Amino acid sequence: MCGILGIFDCPEGMTQSALRAKLIECAHRLRHRGPDWSGYQLFCKNLDANDQLAAALGMGPLAITGVKAAVTQPAMHAIAHERLAIVDPESGAQPLWAQAQPKKPGYMEMTEGEIVVAANGEIYNYRELYAELEAAGCKYEPRTGSDCEVIIPMVKKYGLVKACEKLRGMFGFVVFDRRSGEYGAARDHIGITSLYVGWGIDGSLWFSSELKAIAVDCARLEQFKPGHCWSSKKGDYEQWYQPTWLTRTTLPSDPCDYSKLRAVFEQAVERRMMSDVPWGVLLSGGLDSSLVASVAQRILHRYQRQGQSVAPNTLSGDVDHSSERWMSRLHSFSVGLEGSPDLAAAKKAAEFIGTVHHPYTFTLQEGLDAVKEVIYHLETYDVTTIRAATPMFLMSRKIKAMGVKMVLSGEGADEILAGYLYFHKAPNKTELHAELKDKLSQLYIYDCLRANKSTMAWGLEARVPFLDQDFLEVAMNIDPEEKMIKVHDKDERGIARIEKYIMRKAFDTPDDPYLPDNILWRQKEQFSDGVGYGWIDALRDHADAMVTDQQFSVAKHRFPFNPPRTKEAYYYRDIFSSLFPSASAAETIPVANSIACSTERALSWDASFRNRADQSGRSVGVHVAAYDANFDIEADKKKAEESLRKQHATKPKA
């Protein structure tokens, strides 16, 4: 992943020098996402093939340059790219521009620099797409080895919408056609990569990987819609991701084929092992990350048996680097408070799988000290996101310090397979499936945002196999009755149908086990709980000390949009507002009431949920360490009201 910024339709009178200065200033706020190189391009409205253009600081024959002319000459568009080099580190710098193709039969018609792209993400099927183009008589010889360059010929042949439909990966990109002067942007199917759009105070239109690059210069801000593209020709969004599970009007009815589910997941993991630099896996010891690690280890062993090359170990302390290679063994990483459930479970999983495991611990104080920086990088005030992101943020820093640039992670499984503990209370399969669809549609606001930004704060890329499009197509078309939690129903091995049963069963292969039973059948533990139950308690206590009853009592007046319901939520919102003060920035996070990461729909599933609407999994009674019966989400509000009543009662009368 990287950081991208596009500024389009600048007003008349904008000079090259002024636009370049603004572009560099704003793109610099994305440098943490791409510390390896920077690329900047400026453009006029459009350029015809007869224009004689100077090379843009070595970036190719398409942008306007010239130190003398730049002081006063106009510019209309600008694109910046801050690069994290993972695939083709040597030649894949961006923005990418079209390479002129040979004027021969079977080749695509393409002039030099005709289309320009700046992309953040990975296109895992780029080789297959090049083969498809060649088979269609539109062969394209790329300029670089970057997987993202395939976007150029795909957009040329199919247009923006159709091109996106064929991409398999995670991405946010801007594209500019210098012949027509048209431009556009697109975001992946779920919103794995972050992307924002802003409307400038001068009438310009901005696209950015993060809010912080555009918040100052834009009057209106929003998160770019996942599964959509935006084109200057239409002047609006257009939805490109329309899978059958999303568009069908009836409930899915496919029976669960465990072999098929296992195979499509293994394919999803293998796709994401594409890398030219050292990588590893995040391993919490829960089902999702453990399956990712186990499958990756098996694939890596297969590569080694076949004699395939692996990424060199730049971290090895051995003298003989020719024999010792980083990817000769899979490296895994976990984080938690000393003695936390996840650290213990991750150790067991790593020993079974055979990874080189790196457990990291943090103290409560280290976590509390990082909260403001976490909010700056995540650009959110959502409670559960910040709780879970802080340990991930701290771990990512340590992983990057080892020279690792990419990790596989387990996000998305709970939203596809009904993994959260509140699904124990789902009344029927219709409600369950509707909840899953809503949860997937909101991932870009919560878990994807957390996974993307807490890692990219340190220039570390997280890839998520569970959100693979083909895996989604299989898993989301399974009859949701198969995902219902029925703890009293036992299978042939005497195992109850607990949360994510079908995924566990798909990998329950006793003759060749992927995981030990105590990991494969471990109860769901939300990341913010699994790092240590004391973490959430410490956050609540700290917020209680930092936010007075008086401040909290007027929260709805200070924050009329999404007023915080607890002192912890107020504490985060206060920090967010100090960093991103505009009302439009706050509106990019549409927070709603939740229990254990549910949507508001699930609050009606059980009467006990209504006063226990906290995002922790322990708020659901089925958790082995559930909160006691006295837990009340309204406790802060009631305490503040009582404190103010007492103050008012003791005030001397005039």
Secondary structure, DSSP 8 states (H G I E B T S, - for coil): --EEEEEES--TT-BHHHHHHHHHHHHGGGGGG-TTEEEEEEE-S---TT-----STTS-TTS---HHHHTTSB--EEEEEEE---SSTTT--SSEE-----SSTTB----TTSEEEEEEEEETTHHHHHHHHHHTT-B---SSS-GGGGHHHHHHHHHHHHHHHH--EEEEEEEEETTT--EEEEE-SS--S--EEEEETTS-EEEESSGGGTTTTEEEEEE--TTEEEETTTTEEEE----HHHH-SS---B---HHHHHHHHHHHHHHTT--SS-EEEE--SSHHHHHHHHHHHHHHHHHHHTT------TT---S-TTT--GGGS-EEEEEESTT-HHHHHHHHHHHHHT-EEEEEE--HHHHHHHHHHHHHHHT---HHHHHHHHHHHHHHHHHHHTT--EEE--TTHHHHHT-SGGGGG--SHHHHHHHHHHHHHTTTTTHHHHHHHHHHTTT-EEE-GGG-HHHHHHHTTB-GGGGS-EEEEE-TTS-EE-TTHHHHHHT--TTS-SS-HHHHT-----HHHHT-HHHHHHHHHHHHHHS-HHHHHTHHHH--SS--SSHHHHHHHHHHHHHS-SHHHHTTS-----STT--GGGGGS-GGGTT---SSGGGSTTSTT---TT--TTHHHHHHHHHHHHHHHHS---
